[in-house]
Amino acid sequence: MKILLTIITLFIISTSNAQLMAEDDQLHFAVGATISATSYALIYSKTKNSKKAFWYSLGLSTLAGLSKEIYDGYIISGKFDSDEAAYTVLGGFVASYTFNIFTRQKKKPELQDEELPEN
């Protein structure tokens, strides 16, 4: 069901003509997604914990986006661009969430008292 909702959402977003992003914002989105996807894969391969991998990869993409904008805003140009930071975080969220959908452990149904094997 979650995969179906994700596909429907992506279809709606891709067919919408009003959702235009500047080229620079697209690059920020892609960098956030790349950082998040890479870190998710590395963290999940080491820990086998999808929750930890999700939050750490989202945190790394957020940290990268905010760090870059703080550097640009207060050291180089004097203007903090919150839109670019938001696009970096959004790209990280999309990648982390997508990886989380496919690596999440499915819950096994618990056996009821009637279904327990007798000794």
N, C-alpha and C positions, 0 to 999 in steps of 0.2 A: 504494500500500500504506500509506504514512504517513497519507494522508488517511482511509483506511478505519479505521485504528487510532485516529486522533483522534476520529472520529465514534462509534466503539464506546465509547471511554473517556468521552466526553461523555454518551452515553446511559446508561451505568452510573452515572455520578456523579449525573445528574439524576433517576434513579429511586430512588436510595438515600434512605430516610427518616431514617437516622441522621446524616446530614451536614447538621445545622442550624447556621447561623451567626447570630450576633447581628446586629441591624440596623447597629450601628456597624462591625462587622467587614465587612459587605457594602459599606458605604460606603468603607472603606479599600481593599478589593479593587477596587472600581470606580474609585477615584481612581488607584490604581497602574496599572490597565489603561489608563485614559485618558491618563495622562502617558506611558506607554510607547508606546502606539499613535501618539500625536501626534508624539513625538520620533522614532519609527521612520520614519514617513512623511516627515518633514522631512529626516532624515539620509540616508535612502535616495534621496530625490529629488535631493539634492546630490551624493552620492558614487557612487551606483549599486553600492554594496558591501553585500551583505546581512549579512556577518559583522560589519562595523563598525557597521551600523545596529542589529543585534541586541544587541551588547554595550553600546553607548552608551545605547540606550533602556532596557535592563535596569538599567544603572548609574544612570541618572537617576531611575528609579522607586525604586530602593533608596535612593539619596541622599535623595529626598523623604520616604520613609517613616521612615528613621532620623532625619533632621533634625527632623521633626515630633514624633517620640516623645522625642527628647532635649530638645527645647524644652518639651514637656508634662511630661516626667519630672523635669527638674532645675530648671526655672524656674517652672512654674505649680503643679503638684500634688505634686511630690516622688516620683512613682512612674513608672518606665519600664515601659510595657506592651509586652512583646516579642511578644505575639500580634497586636496591631494592626500592628506593624512587619512581622511575617511575612506578614500578609494583604496589605499594600501591595506587598511584594516578590513575593508569589505572583501577584497581579493583573498586575503588570508582566511577570512571566515568561510568563504565559499569553498576553498580548497580543503580546509580542515573538516568542514561538515561533510563534504563529499567523501573524503577518505574515511571519516567516522561511520558513515552509512555502510560502507562495504567491509569494514574490519570489525564492526561491533559483534560481540558474542551474542548469539541467540540464547534466550533463556530456555532451559529444558523444562518440560512440564513435570510438576511434582506428582508422584504417585499418591493416589488416594488410599485410604485404609483397605478398601475392598480389593484394590489392585495389587497390594503387597503380596509377594510370594510367601506361602506358608512353609515352615520348616518341619 
